Amino acid sequence: MVKIKTLTNLDSVTLKEWEKLWNLHSDHFFNSPIWFLACVKAKEIRNYNIHLIYNSVQENPALRGGDELNSDMSSSLGKPRLLRRGGCHRKRKILAILPLVKGMKYGIGVCEFPGGELIDKPPFLIIEKSNRVINAIRQILAETDNLYLTQIDDELDRIVNFGNLKWFFSSQKSESPYLPLNGDPFEYMNSKNRKRLFKLYDSYKKDLKFIDFKKVTKKNIKYAVEIDKKSSKVSRGLNSLSSRSAQQALLEKLIDFCPECLSVNIMYYKHIPVIYSIGIIHNKIYQAILTAFDNDFRFMVPGKTRLCFLLPYLAKNGYELINFGNGLSGYKTDLTPFFSSHKDYYHSINPIIFCWFKCVYFIEKQLKDNSFIYKYFCLIRGAVRNVKFHTPKNWRKSK
């Protein structure tokens, strides 16, 4: 029988256990304690829950055969204060760690994943995928008041079976392309697209320069923000690095905690920065999380041109895979036939809130499906974001 413990404060013992288990068992960065701490510190989140699923293992009798107690009542296995009643030491064995932070979705307070839309895999660290652990995970999720869980991949969806949990519904599937880098990174492109790409690259090659910053600093993030301000994302009112101070703060915290896990590269045209890419590095995998280009240089298709530098560079430096992040675009589908699928899940034990989630999600989906309406919706949203309200210094409340 497994036990469940919910922490509202991450203690040093649990942090060390989490770090050790992550180093041993994880294949991605988003379920690491580094990612969790960076997210919490960047957004100044004080309300979070870390659900531990564990069992107690009985081991180490107080005395082995032939042992004698010393004058201070210790044996070869330590002092009695380290031993439980009955002469045995009981050790906690963590089987899964489920970090959730408090946030907002559609105006409702929810528990959600740290990192939100930047993550590409769920931050659950599951060491044992037995029925008892999965049932405990299902119990934790079903008993949480309101949930918004992003980027649930097919594997976790299959294991936990979210669709069979009461008061859960999912978003439409999204795709994340990825590309193995164990050979020619352009091998999956058809000859026509490949020829077109390198013709474009050769047209500007002599004036291009690609720099991958070996030691990432906060100054590099500022370079990226300056490029982002000139991108079409800003003019179209889309979410972007320059408009999201929380994302900038998160990147800066990652630099504080683990600068070697972050990659920032910039491509220059005639010494002018044109496009930036920011990625997470873990286990020889490059996970792209943010990119944008200066819209004044759209004539050279910077997103495609950059690939002629980035992909050979990653392959040469020992990376085994690049994950392009969520969403499909022309150049991604040209490059690779490999995709992973994700869903977002919404949950509430309150039927009224559950219906609210479904209604607002449906309206949002209709907006996004209609490109004409969504375009103007984004423009209005971007304009509202840029409005700054100033309160006069001599303003007083009227009596």
Secondary structure, 3 states (H helix, E strand, C coil): CCEEEEECCCCHHHHHHHHHHHHHHCCCCCCCHHHHHHHHHHCCCCCEEEEEEEEEEEEEECCCCCCCCCCCCCECCECHHHCECCCEEEEEEEEEEEEEEEEEECCEEEEECCCHHHCCCCCCEECCCCHHHHHHHHHHHHHCCEEEEEEEEHHHHHHHCHHHCCCEEECCCEEEEEEECCCCCCCCCCHHHHHHHHHHHHHHHHHEEEEECCCCCHHHHHHHHHHHHCCHHHHCCCCCCCCCHHHHHHHHHHHHHCHHHEEEEEEEECCEEEEEEEEEEECCEEEEEEEEECHHHHHHCHHHHHHHHHHHHHHHCCCCEEECCCCCCHHHHHHCCCEEEEEEEEEECCHHHHHHHHHHHHHHHHHHHCHHHHHHHHHHHHHHHHCCCCCCCCCCCCC
